[in-house]
Amino acid sequence: MSYSNEFNFEDGNIILRVTSPPKDASEEARITLFRVHKSILRMQSDVFDGMMAIPQPPATSDDLPEVDLYDKEEQVRNMLVLIYHPEWVPDPSDWFIDMAFIFLASAMPLLRKYQMDRLLKFCMNRVRRYYPELLFDWDARETWKRVQTSTHVHHAKMPWESEAYACQVAFDPVRVIELCRDFPELERMEAVAFYDLSRQRHDYFDITNTDGREGIGLYSESGGVLTDWQALTAHEWRRLWHGTNSMRSSIRSAAFNPKYHLGHGGPSMPSELEHTGCPAAEKTCKLISDLLLESVTKSHLDPLTFLKEVGEDFMLDLQSAADEECIVCRRQVGGYLLGYRHVLWNSFYKWFCTYDY
């Protein structure tokens, strides 16, 4: 039995007692005591107010009432950090972003359990800053990640050093999926996390062999972020598999009918692109179809990035256009591809989160 180093206030008037199970049979359970203040806990939670009304008899020489919490020690500590020192909440500019996310994700289930709504809302907003829900934020993160890793990778003497640089701006998408098991209101973020995973190679063996995961193990994402595939449940593997295939099937369908699948808000095919007098009138629609198909080939598992790079190239790099290419058409092809990225982004939730598996 020992007191917490951070939360052992001399003027504390109640003790939160947390029992951690032994790691093996040769050890005893570890008891950690948090000596804190009733008034501060009551300000944050009516649940604590009710629990403190029926405390256990004191088991220490402090002669203070005690309350047993059947939670993990780390979670309780992180919850108390948020209660007493919200200014300590890690900021991505100061921490590796994966450490900041893990800290908040650890505390959030207890904030909900003990109905600390204000703190939970604060954590929700902060978590949304760490992982993109908007395409603009996704593009910014991907650009930032490439800059970080390309700037520092040649300085890295060991492979793990380049991974550390990547963890400053990105983290394991499986951590997001784990958090969303308890927080379904973050479903949009969860859909993006599944897309993040879909960018990596996985096959039917990985779906049907969910024990051990010898077929895939840990993978290194572009930029060096490690992903713990073993943390996914069998249900989540099926969602990843079916969602990825649904996305790629939709892109292939769009390749054969670009006008129908883009919908409103972009150039129609082929009338607005293949305009009168265009020297490439018969080639423009086929060009878009070929590029959409190429975005889901085995060499391009990340259609968002592929379409962004190709679309921006068509929009900006007009000097490399061949003589027979129409500059107006080239720009509109680029605009179409960039517009189709928004169609993809807005469909992630449908593909990865709404199917009944």
QUIZIDA-V677969 format. One record per residue. N is the residue number from 0. PHI is phi in whole degrees, 0 to 359 (NA if undefined). PSI is psi in degrees with one decimal (* if undefined). D_FIRST is the distance of its C-alpha to the first C-alpha in Angstrom with 2 decimals. Layout:
n->N phi->PHI psi->PSI d_first->D_FIRST
n->N phi->PHI psi->PSI d_first->D_FIRST
This chain:
n->0 phi->NA psi->130.1 d_first->0.00
n->1 phi->210 psi->155.4 d_first->3.79
n->2 phi->272 psi->148.5 d_first->7.12
n->3 phi->295 psi->141.1 d_first->9.89
n->4 phi->291 psi->-38.7 d_first->12.62
n->5 phi->277 psi->-32.5 d_first->15.42
n->6 phi->236 psi->76.9 d_first->14.54
n->7 phi->218 psi->69.3 d_first->13.30
n->8 phi->282 psi->135.1 d_first->16.66
n->9 phi->298 psi->-34.2 d_first->17.61
n->10 phi->264 psi->11.6 d_first->19.91
n->11 phi->297 psi->145.8 d_first->17.68
n->12 phi->236 psi->13.2 d_first->18.28
n->13 phi->206 psi->150.0 d_first->16.05
n->14 phi->243 psi->126.7 d_first->12.49
n->15 phi->266 psi->123.1 d_first->12.32
n->16 phi->251 psi->123.4 d_first->9.49
n->17 phi->241 psi->126.7 d_first->9.78
n->18 phi->253 psi->120.7 d_first->9.07
n->19 phi->261 psi->127.9 d_first->10.52
n->20 phi->295 psi->153.5 d_first->12.64
n->21 phi->292 psi->149.5 d_first->12.95
n->22 phi->287 psi->-31.0 d_first->15.82
n->23 phi->210 psi->176.9 d_first->17.62
n->24 phi->294 psi->-21.2 d_first->17.92
n->25 phi->279 psi->-9.7 d_first->16.79
n->26 phi->254 psi->162.9 d_first->13.19
n->27 phi->256 psi->159.3 d_first->10.38
n->28 phi->297 psi->141.2 d_first->9.05
n->29 phi->260 psi->129.1 d_first->6.33
n->30 phi->251 psi->126.0 d_first->4.67
n->31 phi->245 psi->133.1 d_first->5.89
n->32 phi->249 psi->133.0 d_first->7.37
n->33 phi->245 psi->109.6 d_first->11.04
n->34 phi->269 psi->107.3 d_first->12.93
n->35 phi->229 psi->-167.4 d_first->16.47
n->36 phi->246 psi->131.4 d_first->19.92
n->37 phi->300 psi->-45.8 d_first->21.51
n->38 phi->299 psi->-39.5 d_first->24.92
n->39 phi->291 psi->-40.6 d_first->24.19
n->40 phi->293 psi->-38.8 d_first->22.67
n->41 phi->294 psi->-32.3 d_first->25.64
n->42 phi->298 psi->-30.8 d_first->28.07
n->43 phi->265 psi->-26.5 d_first->27.08
n->44 phi->210 psi->125.9 d_first->26.55
n->45 phi->289 psi->-26.1 d_first->28.07
n->46 phi->297 psi->-45.3 d_first->25.63
n->47 phi->297 psi->-35.0 d_first->22.72
n->48 phi->300 psi->-43.5 d_first->25.11
n->49 phi->290 psi->-37.7 d_first->25.53
n->50 phi->294 psi->-37.9 d_first->21.88
n->51 phi->285 psi->-12.4 d_first->21.11
n->52 phi->286 psi->-20.8 d_first->24.02
n->53 phi->230 psi->62.6 d_first->22.22
n->54 phi->287 psi->162.7 d_first->18.57
n->55 phi->280 psi->157.1 d_first->16.34
n->56 phi->299 psi->146.8 d_first->16.06
n->57 phi->297 psi->140.0 d_first->13.39
n->58 phi->244 psi->10.0 d_first->10.35
n->59 phi->233 psi->170.7 d_first->9.44
n->60 phi->287 psi->-8.4 d_first->12.07
n->61 phi->286 psi->-15.2 d_first->13.30
n->62 phi->57 psi->37.1 d_first->15.27
n->63 phi->253 psi->147.3 d_first->15.25
n->64 phi->297 psi->149.2 d_first->15.95
n->65 phi->235 psi->150.3 d_first->13.53
n->66 phi->231 psi->126.2 d_first->14.76
n->67 phi->278 psi->130.0 d_first->13.45
n->68 phi->247 psi->125.8 d_first->14.69
n->69 phi->263 psi->59.0 d_first->15.65
n->70 phi->230 psi->171.3 d_first->16.17
n->71 phi->285 psi->144.3 d_first->15.21
n->72 phi->302 psi->-44.1 d_first->12.76
n->73 phi->297 psi->-39.2 d_first->15.80
n->74 phi->295 psi->-42.5 d_first->18.04
n->75 phi->296 psi->-43.3 d_first->16.07
n->76 phi->300 psi->-46.8 d_first->15.88
n->77 phi->294 psi->-35.0 d_first->19.59
n->78 phi->297 psi->-43.5 d_first->20.47
n->79 phi->292 psi->-32.5 d_first->19.11
n->80 phi->300 psi->-44.2 d_first->21.06
n->81 phi->294 psi->-34.1 d_first->24.11
n->82 phi->286 psi->-47.3 d_first->23.66
n->83 phi->271 psi->-36.2 d_first->23.10
n->84 phi->225 psi->66.2 d_first->24.90
n->85 phi->300 psi->-21.6 d_first->27.47
n->86 phi->290 psi->-13.8 d_first->29.38
n->87 phi->280 psi->-10.6 d_first->26.76
n->88 phi->304 psi->124.9 d_first->27.84
n->89 phi->297 psi->141.0 d_first->29.27
n->90 phi->252 psi->142.0 d_first->33.01
n->91 phi->303 psi->-25.2 d_first->34.97
n->92 phi->286 psi->-19.2 d_first->36.78
n->93 phi->254 psi->-31.2 d_first->33.64
n->94 phi->247 psi->165.2 d_first->31.56
n->95 phi->296 psi->137.1 d_first->32.62
n->96 phi->295 psi->-28.7 d_first->33.42
n->97 phi->292 psi->-36.1 d_first->31.49
n->98 phi->293 psi->-39.5 d_first->28.20
n->99 phi->297 psi->-42.8 d_first->29.15
n->100 phi->294 psi->-44.5 d_first->29.92
n->101 phi->300 psi->-39.4 d_first->26.71
n->102 phi->300 psi->-50.8 d_first->24.69
n->103 phi->292 psi->-42.1 d_first->26.71
n->104 phi->297 psi->-29.7 d_first->26.95
n->105 phi->291 psi->-39.2 d_first->23.17
n->106 phi->275 psi->-27.5 d_first->22.92
n->107 phi->301 psi->-40.3 d_first->26.19
n->108 phi->299 psi->-34.9 d_first->25.28
n->109 phi->287 psi->-34.5 d_first->22.68
n->110 phi->298 psi->-37.3 d_first->25.30
n->111 phi->286 psi->-42.0 d_first->27.67
n->112 phi->301 psi->-42.1 d_first->25.34
n->113 phi->261 psi->14.3 d_first->24.61
n->114 phi->56 psi->46.8 d_first->28.26
n->115 phi->266 psi->77.5 d_first->27.91
n->116 phi->295 psi->-38.9 d_first->31.50
n->117 phi->294 psi->-45.0 d_first->32.27
n->118 phi->293 psi->-36.7 d_first->29.42
n->119 phi->295 psi->-41.7 d_first->30.20
n->120 phi->298 psi->-40.4 d_first->33.84
n->121 phi->300 psi->-44.8 d_first->32.99
n->122 phi->292 psi->-38.8 d_first->31.03
n->123 phi->301 psi->-46.3 d_first->33.88
n->124 phi->296 psi->-38.0 d_first->36.39
n->125 phi->291 psi->-40.6 d_first->34.45
n->126 phi->299 psi->-38.3 d_first->34.02
n->127 phi->294 psi->-22.5 d_first->37.75
n->128 phi->286 psi->-26.6 d_first->38.37
n->129 phi->277 psi->-26.0 d_first->36.60
n->130 phi->227 psi->131.0 d_first->38.58
n->131 phi->287 psi->137.7 d_first->42.28
n->132 phi->249 psi->-12.6 d_first->43.76
n->133 phi->246 psi->147.8 d_first->47.19
n->134 phi->298 psi->-37.7 d_first->49.57
n->135 phi->301 psi->-44.3 d_first->50.11
n->136 phi->291 psi->-35.3 d_first->46.40
n->137 phi->298 psi->-47.3 d_first->46.33
n->138 phi->298 psi->-39.9 d_first->49.29
n->139 phi->296 psi->-41.5 d_first->47.73
n->140 phi->295 psi->-43.9 d_first->44.52
n->141 phi->296 psi->-40.0 d_first->46.57
n->142 phi->295 psi->-44.4 d_first->48.74
n->143 phi->299 psi->-41.1 d_first->45.81
n->144 phi->295 psi->-43.0 d_first->44.18
n->145 phi->296 psi->-40.2 d_first->47.46
n->146 phi->295 psi->-45.4 d_first->47.94
n->147 phi->300 psi->-49.5 d_first->44.48
n->148 phi->288 psi->-39.1 d_first->44.72
n->149 phi->290 psi->-30.1 d_first->48.40
n->150 phi->287 psi->-36.9 d_first->47.91
n->151 phi->256 psi->-16.1 d_first->45.06
n->152 phi->297 psi->-32.2 d_first->45.60
n->153 phi->284 psi->-11.2 d_first->48.20
n->154 phi->270 psi->-14.9 d_first->45.79
n->155 phi->287 psi->127.1 d_first->43.12
n->156 phi->271 psi->-25.0 d_first->43.08
n->157 phi->233 psi->152.8 d_first->40.74
n->158 phi->302 psi->-36.9 d_first->40.69
n->159 phi->295 psi->-21.0 d_first->37.11
n->160 phi->292 psi->-39.8 d_first->38.25
n->161 phi->292 psi->-32.8 d_first->40.70
n->162 phi->296 psi->-37.3 d_first->38.04
n->163 phi->296 psi->-39.8 d_first->35.89
n->164 phi->297 psi->-41.2 d_first->38.86
n->165 phi->296 psi->-34.6 d_first->39.33
n->166 phi->291 psi->-9.6 d_first->35.70
n->167 phi->288 psi->-22.9 d_first->36.60
n->168 phi->234 psi->-13.3 d_first->38.89
n->169 phi->211 psi->163.7 d_first->38.06
n->170 phi->208 psi->173.6 d_first->35.34
n->171 phi->303 psi->118.0 d_first->35.00
n->172 phi->295 psi->-21.0 d_first->36.81
n->173 phi->298 psi->-32.4 d_first->34.73
n->174 phi->299 psi->-36.6 d_first->31.78
n->175 phi->293 psi->-44.2 d_first->34.13
n->176 phi->298 psi->-39.7 d_first->35.06
n->177 phi->298 psi->-42.7 d_first->31.46
n->178 phi->296 psi->-38.5 d_first->30.88
n->179 phi->289 psi->-13.4 d_first->34.15
n->180 phi->299 psi->-35.2 d_first->33.08
n->181 phi->262 psi->-12.8 d_first->31.12
n->182 phi->229 psi->77.0 d_first->33.54
n->183 phi->298 psi->-17.5 d_first->37.12
n->184 phi->292 psi->-11.4 d_first->38.49
n->185 phi->265 psi->27.9 d_first->38.02
n->186 phi->298 psi->-32.9 d_first->40.56
n->187 phi->294 psi->-40.2 d_first->42.93
n->188 phi->295 psi->-38.2 d_first->40.32
n->189 phi->297 psi->-41.1 d_first->39.52
n->190 phi->298 psi->-40.4 d_first->43.24
n->191 phi->294 psi->-37.2 d_first->43.41
n->192 phi->297 psi->-39.7 d_first->40.43
n->193 phi->295 psi->-39.5 d_first->42.35
n->194 phi->297 psi->-40.7 d_first->45.39
n->195 phi->305 psi->-42.8 d_first->43.38
n->196 phi->290 psi->-34.5 d_first->42.51
n->197 phi->296 psi->-17.0 d_first->46.11
n->198 phi->287 psi->-10.3 d_first->47.31
n->199 phi->256 psi->156.6 d_first->45.98
n->200 phi->286 psi->127.2 d_first->47.66
n->201 phi->210 psi->152.6 d_first->46.55
n->202 phi->226 psi->-174.3 d_first->48.71
n->203 phi->296 psi->-28.7 d_first->48.95
n->204 phi->301 psi->-39.6 d_first->47.12
n->205 phi->292 psi->-30.0 d_first->43.94
n->206 phi->283 psi->-38.7 d_first->44.31
n->207 phi->272 psi->-13.3 d_first->45.00
n->208 phi->241 psi->79.8 d_first->42.44
n->209 phi->273 psi->-1.8 d_first->39.11
n->210 phi->256 psi->125.7 d_first->37.13
n->211 phi->90 psi->-43.1 d_first->36.48
n->212 phi->58 psi->36.2 d_first->38.60
n->213 phi->298 psi->-27.6 d_first->40.48
n->214 phi->289 psi->-20.9 d_first->43.43
n->215 phi->226 psi->-34.6 d_first->41.84
n->216 phi->56 psi->-145.4 d_first->38.38
n->217 phi->272 psi->138.9 d_first->37.22
n->218 phi->242 psi->155.8 d_first->40.07
n->219 phi->254 psi->110.5 d_first->40.78
n->220 phi->292 psi->162.1 d_first->42.19
n->221 phi->305 psi->120.2 d_first->44.99
n->222 phi->102 psi->-6.5 d_first->43.44
n->223 phi->94 psi->12.5 d_first->40.70
n->224 phi->278 psi->122.1 d_first->38.02
n->225 phi->279 psi->141.9 d_first->36.28
n->226 phi->240 psi->131.6 d_first->35.98
n->227 phi->269 psi->86.1 d_first->33.66
n->228 phi->299 psi->-30.0 d_first->36.24
n->229 phi->294 psi->-17.7 d_first->33.98
n->230 phi->283 psi->-13.5 d_first->31.98
n->231 phi->285 psi->140.2 d_first->35.16
n->232 phi->279 psi->167.3 d_first->35.71
n->233 phi->300 psi->-38.7 d_first->39.05
n->234 phi->298 psi->-41.7 d_first->40.17
n->235 phi->291 psi->-32.9 d_first->39.50
n->236 phi->297 psi->-41.8 d_first->41.42
n->237 phi->295 psi->-39.3 d_first->44.34
n->238 phi->298 psi->-41.8 d_first->44.22
n->239 phi->297 psi->-45.3 d_first->44.34
n->240 phi->295 psi->-51.7 d_first->47.18
n->241 phi->290 psi->-38.3 d_first->49.30
n->242 phi->295 psi->-42.0 d_first->48.69
n->243 phi->297 psi->-45.1 d_first->49.73
n->244 phi->293 psi->-36.7 d_first->52.82
n->245 phi->296 psi->-41.3 d_first->53.72
n->246 phi->297 psi->-48.6 d_first->53.54
n->247 phi->293 psi->-35.3 d_first->55.69
n->248 phi->296 psi->-39.7 d_first->58.12
n->249 phi->294 psi->-39.1 d_first->58.53
n->250 phi->294 psi->-40.2 d_first->59.27
n->251 phi->296 psi->-38.4 d_first->61.85
n->252 phi->295 psi->-40.4 d_first->63.45
n->253 phi->297 psi->-33.0 d_first->63.62
n->254 phi->297 psi->-29.9 d_first->65.36
n->255 phi->267 psi->-11.3 d_first->68.20
n->256 phi->210 psi->68.9 d_first->68.42
n->257 phi->300 psi->-33.9 d_first->66.99
n->258 phi->295 psi->-44.0 d_first->68.73
n->259 phi->291 psi->-42.6 d_first->67.26
n->260 phi->280 psi->-22.3 d_first->63.65
n->261 phi->285 psi->-34.6 d_first->63.35
n->262 phi->76 psi->-157.2 d_first->64.39
n->263 phi->280 psi->158.5 d_first->65.20
n->264 phi->98 psi->1.0 d_first->64.41
n->265 phi->216 psi->173.6 d_first->65.80
n->266 phi->294 psi->138.0 d_first->69.17
n->267 phi->281 psi->152.7 d_first->70.81
n->268 phi->248 psi->139.0 d_first->72.01
n->269 phi->258 psi->1.2 d_first->74.62
n->270 phi->300 psi->-43.2 d_first->76.93
n->271 phi->280 psi->-23.6 d_first->75.19
n->272 phi->271 psi->-43.3 d_first->74.37
n->273 phi->269 psi->76.5 d_first->77.59
n->274 phi->277 psi->165.3 d_first->79.91
n->275 phi->300 psi->133.4 d_first->83.68
n->276 phi->85 psi->0.5 d_first->84.93
n->277 phi->287 psi->128.7 d_first->81.63
n->278 phi->290 psi->-13.5 d_first->82.37
n->279 phi->245 psi->32.2 d_first->79.17
n->280 phi->302 psi->-33.6 d_first->79.72
n->281 phi->266 psi->-4.5 d_first->79.11
n->282 phi->256 psi->-21.1 d_first->76.21
n->283 phi->295 psi->-48.1 d_first->73.74
n->284 phi->296 psi->-40.8 d_first->72.41
n->285 phi->295 psi->-35.1 d_first->72.15
n->286 phi->298 psi->-46.4 d_first->70.30
n->287 phi->298 psi->-43.9 d_first->67.59
n->288 phi->300 psi->-42.3 d_first->67.37
n->289 phi->296 psi->-39.9 d_first->67.05
n->290 phi->291 psi->-38.5 d_first->64.28
n->291 phi->296 psi->-41.7 d_first->62.29
n->292 phi->295 psi->-38.7 d_first->62.65
n->293 phi->294 psi->-28.1 d_first->61.65
n->294 phi->292 psi->-15.4 d_first->58.40
n->295 phi->241 psi->19.9 d_first->57.13
n->296 phi->283 psi->169.2 d_first->58.39
n->297 phi->297 psi->-26.8 d_first->56.09
n->298 phi->277 psi->-10.8 d_first->56.40
n->299 phi->229 psi->90.7 d_first->55.27
n->300 phi->268 psi->2.7 d_first->52.15
n->301 phi->235 psi->81.4 d_first->51.46
n->302 phi->299 psi->-32.0 d_first->54.37
n->303 phi->299 psi->-47.2 d_first->53.05
n->304 phi->291 psi->-42.8 d_first->53.13
n->305 phi->299 psi->-48.6 d_first->56.40
n->306 phi->293 psi->-33.1 d_first->58.22
n->307 phi->294 psi->-47.2 d_first->57.01
n->308 phi->295 psi->-45.5 d_first->58.27
n->309 phi->290 psi->-43.4 d_first->61.55
n->310 phi->298 psi->-44.2 d_first->62.13
n->311 phi->294 psi->-33.9 d_first->61.63
n->312 phi->297 psi->-42.2 d_first->63.89
n->313 phi->291 psi->-32.5 d_first->66.61
n->314 phi->283 psi->-35.9 d_first->66.23
n->315 phi->253 psi->-39.0 d_first->66.19
n->316 phi->269 psi->75.8 d_first->67.82
n->317 phi->276 psi->-18.8 d_first->71.32
n->318 phi->290 psi->-25.4 d_first->73.14
n->319 phi->275 psi->2.0 d_first->72.19
n->320 phi->295 psi->138.9 d_first->73.84
n->321 phi->291 psi->162.4 d_first->76.66
n->322 phi->300 psi->-36.0 d_first->80.20
n->323 phi->278 psi->-4.5 d_first->80.46
n->324 phi->275 psi->141.9 d_first->77.24
n->325 phi->270 psi->128.4 d_first->77.51
n->326 phi->297 psi->-39.8 d_first->75.30
n->327 phi->299 psi->-45.1 d_first->74.94
n->328 phi->295 psi->-39.0 d_first->73.86
n->329 phi->299 psi->-43.7 d_first->71.45
n->330 phi->296 psi->-41.2 d_first->69.69
n->331 phi->287 psi->-31.0 d_first->69.57
n->332 phi->298 psi->-45.1 d_first->68.22
n->333 phi->300 psi->-42.9 d_first->65.37
n->334 phi->296 psi->-37.7 d_first->64.86
n->335 phi->297 psi->-46.3 d_first->64.85
n->336 phi->296 psi->-41.5 d_first->62.18
n->337 phi->292 psi->-35.9 d_first->59.95
n->338 phi->292 psi->-35.6 d_first->60.54
n->339 phi->293 psi->-26.2 d_first->59.67
n->340 phi->300 psi->-36.8 d_first->56.21
n->341 phi->292 psi->-35.2 d_first->55.53
n->342 phi->298 psi->-44.4 d_first->56.70
n->343 phi->299 psi->-49.6 d_first->54.21
n->344 phi->302 psi->-42.8 d_first->51.32
n->345 phi->286 psi->-8.8 d_first->52.05
n->346 phi->258 psi->-5.6 d_first->52.22
n->347 phi->302 psi->-43.0 d_first->48.82
n->348 phi->299 psi->-42.9 d_first->47.29
n->349 phi->297 psi->-42.6 d_first->50.13
n->350 phi->285 psi->-39.7 d_first->49.86
n->351 phi->257 psi->-16.1 d_first->46.12
n->352 phi->234 psi->-9.2 d_first->44.74
n->353 phi->248 psi->-10.3 d_first->47.40
n->354 phi->285 psi->138.5 d_first->48.66
n->355 phi->272 psi->104.0 d_first->47.83
n->356 phi->267 psi->* d_first->46.56
